[in-house]
Amino acid sequence: MIEENVREQIIALMKREVVPAVGCTEPMAVALCVSRATEALGCRPEKITALLSANILKNAMGVGIPGTGMIGLPIAIALGALIGKSEYQLEVLKDVCPEAIEQGKQYIDEGRIDIHLKQGECDKLYVEVLCEGGGHHSTAIISGSHTHFVRVTLDEEVLLDDQTGHCSDGNEGDIELNLRLVYDFAMQAPLDEIRFILSTRDYNLKAAQESIKGNYGHCLGKTMDRPLSHGIFGNTIFSRILSKTALATDARMGGALIPVMSNSGSGNQGICATNPVAVYAMENENTEEELIRALTLSHLTAIYIKQSLGKLSALCGCVVASIGSSCGITYLMGGDYNRICHAVKNMIANLTGMICDGAKPSCALKIASGVSTALLSAVLAIEGRHVTSAEGIIDDDVDRSIRNLTVIGADAMCATDQMVLDIMTGKR
């Protein structure tokens, strides 16, 4: 049995990493930073300058901003100053209304916002905002994770200085996980201690249901529900899992004012770690306890992989979250720890190398690819089949296989990340 203090650390970690978010977390982090700097300034800024890391810039360029019908950073920054409340964290813009949107558009047209790439070394997740107004200036800096403020100032007065207490991955002081510990915790933790994970199902399946009411993004989820798709894919558990997962992603990337439960700073990862598992459990008539343990296994596996990959990287986050959902589904199919290890190896052998080219409506396509692979990997694992250490980057040890994945995503793909940003910013 896992010791109580270890369980408490893991639960605390999960509650930090699995939180509600409205809209894509990168522009929301920028809006959050703007709101904090505006609060420090004490008045509406006359000028706002945002200095952003390449990964923040990449993920915020093409995504819809909730409730606005607009994409990109300028409206997120304007609304962060006008109606944002830092106490809302990643739901910072949940008070958006038509009047605020019109004011935000005017704010942009008046040329009050400058956005630049942060020069020099900084975390991959870095937001620095300078607000000027009323003869004063304020700054706010987020670094390491989407809500972690490391510095806030007003004129020359330092209101917050926490730069010694963070690291680039935002996980300093967290318990170090491995897959065996993740599995044992998910299987052994008292249900009352992990029942909170059901809120991920409530949030993310509701997001899928709400998405049906609109036409968001590329409507992949709705397309999967139509007769033509049923004729190709069938009206099956597989098609319903893809549809429910894509629907929530369509809405989130399309700018719907619908909250989702995120994982490791990403709403898409939260959706991808939740909906496939929740839908499979309903279709397979698993018990509530089995669902709770499967969701815990899925989300905690994603958190574990992110510990070495980092919050933002060149590797698409759906790879990480799909590995989690494959583990959860394998368990729901009756798989033990060895079968779950098989599923992880099958996933890494297939999806490694999928690039992140920013948050945008087409993320639903990537998530559908990840979820498809998750189901295929789970079915193979249940049959006792898995990719072996004689093949590619897979190692006999599952944790080394995961580390092989993350070192590629965090280190080897850095040049890819820069090329993707150059392509995105160089387009007319």
N, C-alpha and C positions, 0 to 999 in steps of 0.2 A: 504494500500500500504506500502511495506517495505521502511523504510527511506533510503535516498541516502547513508549515511555513513555506514549503515549496508550492503547495496548492495556492496559498494566498498570493505569492509572487506571480504565479501564472495568471490567476484571475485578475489581478491588478493590471498586468500587461495587456490582457485581452480587453479590459474595459477602457484602457487608454487608446488601443488601436482599432477598436470596433465602435464607431460613434456615428451619429446622424450627420448628414451633409446635404445641403441643397445646392445642386449644380456641381460642375467640375471643380475639384478641390484646388487646382492651381490658380485660376482666376479668383476663387473664393479666398485663397490665402492672401492674394494681392489686395483684394477688397478689405479683408480683415486688417491687414497692415495699414492701409489708408485710414480706416476707421479709427484705429488706435492713435495714429499720428494726428488725426483731426481732433480727437478728444483731448490730446495733450495740448494742441494749439488753442483750443477753447473757442474757436470760431470757424466759419466756413472758409476753407483755404482759397486764396486768390490764385495760387499756382501749386501744382503737384508734380513732382519729379519721381519717377519710379525706376530704380536700377535693379535688374533682374538677372538671375542666372540663366544660362542657355536652356536648361531643362524646364524651368518655369515658363520662359518665353515660348518655347516650343509647344508646351501643353496648353497654353492659354490663347493661342492665336486664332484657332478655327472653331472653337466650341461655343455653343449657345449659352447665353447668360440668362438664368431663370427668370421667367415672367416679363422679359423685355422684347422678345422677338428680334434680338440683335446678337451678334457674335463678337468675341474678342475682348481685349483688355480695356479700351477706353471707357466703355459704358460701365464695366465692373468697377473701375477706379472712380468714376464720377459718382456712382451710387454709393460706393464705400464712404465717400466724403459727405454725401447728402443725407443718406438715411441709414447707413451702416451702424451697427452696434457691436463693439468688440466682445461684449459678454455673450453674444450669440455664437461665437466661435465660427465653425464652418457653415452655420446657417445665418451668416452675417447679413445677408440681403433678404431675409424672409419677409421684411416689412415693405418690400417694393410695391409701388402702386402706379397707376397711369400718370399721376401728377409728377411723381419723382422721376419717371422715365423721361417726360418732356423736359424737366429741369436738367436732367443728365445730358440729354441731347444738346441743349443750349450751352451747357458747361463745356462740352466737347467742342462745339462750333466756335466758342470764344477763345479757343486755343490755350486752355488753362492746364493741359495735361501733356507732359513729356515722358516718353518711355524709352529706355536705353538698356542695352546689354551691359551688365556689370563687368567692368574691366578688372584684370588681375585675378588672383586665386580667390575662390569662394566655394562654399558648399554647393552641391548640385541643386539643393533646395534652398534658395536664398532670395529674399525680397527686402529691398531697402527703399523706404519712402521718405521724401522730404516735402513737407508742407510749409507754405509761406502765406502769411496773412496778418493784417492788423499790426504790422510792424514787428512781428515775431516769426520765428521759424521753429519747426519741430521735426524730429525724425523718429522713425520706428523701423526696427529690423527683425525679421523672422528668419531663422536659420535652423537647419537640421530636420525639422518636422513642420507640418503645415500650420500649426498653432503655437509654435515655440518662439516667443519673443525673447531676444537676447539683449536688446538695447532700445530704450525710449528716452528721448531728450526734449527739452523745451529751452530754446536759446542755448545757453551754456550750461544749463542745469541738467544733470543726469537723473532721470526719474527711475530708470531700471537699467541695471548692468548685470547680465547673467552670462557673459561670454565665456566664462571659465567652466560653466556647467553643462555644456552641450558637446556633441560630437557630430560628425557629418552624417551619420546614419540616424541620428536622433534616438539611439537606443542605449546610451550609456547608463549603466546601473541596472539594466534589465537582466533577468535571469537568462542564461544561455541555454537554448533549447537544442534538442536533437530529436530525430523522428521517434525513437523509442519512448522518450519522455513525453512527447506530444501524444502518442497513442495511449500510453498508460494513464496519463491525466484524463484524456477524453473518455476512457473506459471505466476509470475508477472513481473519479470525482463524485461526491454526493450530488444527486440531481438538483437539490435546492441551491447548491453553490453555482451551478452552471445553467440554470433555467433561463437566466437573462438572455441567453443566446437566441431564444425563440423570437426575440424582438427583431432579429435580422430577417426572419421569415415574414413577420408581420409588415415590416417596412417595405421589403423588396418585392414581395408578391403583390402588395397594394400598388406599388409603383407600376408594375406590369399591368394591373387591372386599370389604373388611371390612364395609362398610355393608350389603351384601346379607344379612348374618347377623342383622341386627336390624331393628327398625322405628323409624327415627329421624325426628324432625321430622314433616313431612307426607308422607313416603315418596314424594316426587315421582319420584325416580330409579327406584324399584321399580315405581311405577305406569306409567312410560314403557316398562317391559319386559314389561308384561302384555298378554294377547291383545286386550283392548279398545283399548288404545293402539296396538297394531300394526295393528288394523283401521282406525284413523283416520290414523295417521302412517306406517304401513308399518314393516316390519322393515328399516330402511335405515341408511345411514351417518349420516344426519341424526338419526334416532331414537336410534341408539347413542351418538352424541356427546352428545346432550342427557342421556341416561340416565347415562352414566359421569360427567358433570360434576355433575349433580344429586345422584347417589348420594353423592359425596364431600362435597358441601355439606350434604346432609341429616344425615350423620353428625357433621360438625363442629359444626353449629348445634344438633344435638340432644344434645350433651354426650357423644359417644363418646370413649373414651380412645384416640384414634387420631391419631398425628402427621401433619401435612401440611407441605408446603413452601410457605412464604408468599412474598408479593411486596410490598415497600414497607409492611411491618407488617400485612398482612392475609392470613390463610389463604384466605379466599374468593377474593381476587384471585389468589393463587398457583394455586389450583385452576382458576380460569377462564382463566388464561393458559397453563395446562399441558394439561389433559385434552382440550379440543377439538382441539388441535394433535396430541397424541400419538395419539389415536384415529383422526383423519383419516390420519395417516402410516401407521398399521398397515393401515387399510382400503385405502389407495391404494398400498400396497407401496412406499413411499418408502424410500430407503437410510438407514442410520444417520447418515451425514454430513448428509443433508438434514434429518433429524429434529433433530439437534443444532443446526443453523443456524436452523431454524424456531423451536425453543424459545428460542434466544438472541434472535432477532428479537422474539418475542412478549413475553418477560419484560423485555427492555431497552426496548421501546416503552412498556410500562406504567410502568417506572421513569422514563423521560423525561417522560411526561405528569405524573407525580406531582411532578416537580421544581417545576413551577409551580402545581400544584393544591394541594399540601400533603398530609401524611399522612392527615388527617381533614378532611372537608368536608361540605357539604350534598348533594353529588353522590354518588350510589351508586357504590361502587368497581367494580361490575361493568361500568360504562360504560368505565372505563379499561382493565380487564383484557380485556374483549371486543374492544376496538380492537386490543390486542396480539395476541390469538388470531386475529383476522381477518387481520392482517398475516402471521402465521405460516402460516395456511392458504392464503392467496393465493400465497405463495412455493411451498408444496408443490404447488399446482395448476400451477406453472410460471410464475408472475407475476414480472415484473421490478420495478425500483424505481418506475416510473411506475404500474404496476398496483397496487402496494402503496399509493402515495399516493391512488389512486382509492378503494381500500378504506377508508382512514382518513376520507376526505371523506364517503363513504357512511355510515359509522358515526356521525360527528359530526352529520350532517344528520338522523339518525333518533333516537338515544338521548339527546341532550342534554336535561337537565332532569329525568331520573329521580332522585327524591329518595332520600336515605338516611334511613330512619326506624328506625335502630338495627339491631344484629345480632340475629337471631332465626331460627326455623325457616323462615319464609316467604322468607328470602333466596334459597333454592333456586329459587323462582319467578322472581325478578328475574334471577338468573344464567341461567336457561333462556331468558328473553327476550333477554338480551345475547348469548348464544351463537347463538340463532336468527338474530339480526341480523348477527352476525359471518359466518355462513355465507352469508346472502343478499348481504351487501356484497361478500364475496370472489367469489361467482359473477358478480355484476354487473361487478366490476372486471376479471375475466378476459375478460369480453365487451367490455371497453373502455368501459363505461358508468359514469358517476359524476355526482354532484351538482356543479353548477357554481357559480361565484361570483355568478351572477345570482340564486341561490336562498339565502335565509335568511342564516345566519351563516358560510357557506362562503366561503373566500377562494381565489384562484388559488394562493397560496403555502400549502403544506400545514402548515408550522410556524405560520403565522398562524392557520390554521383551528384548530389545536390550542390555540393561545393564546386564541382566542375561546371555545373550550369551557371552558378552565380559569378564565378570568376570570369567566365566568358561575357556575361551580361554587364558586370561592373567594370572590368578592366579591358578585355580584348576588344569590346565593341565601342570604345571611346571614339575612335576615328570615324566609325559609322555614325555615331551620334552627331559629331560635328558636321559631317557631310549632309546628314538629314537636315540639320538646322540651316546650313548654307543653301540647300535646295529650296527649303520652305521660305526663307527670307529673300531669296533671289528671284522668286516668281513675280511676274508683273501683276 
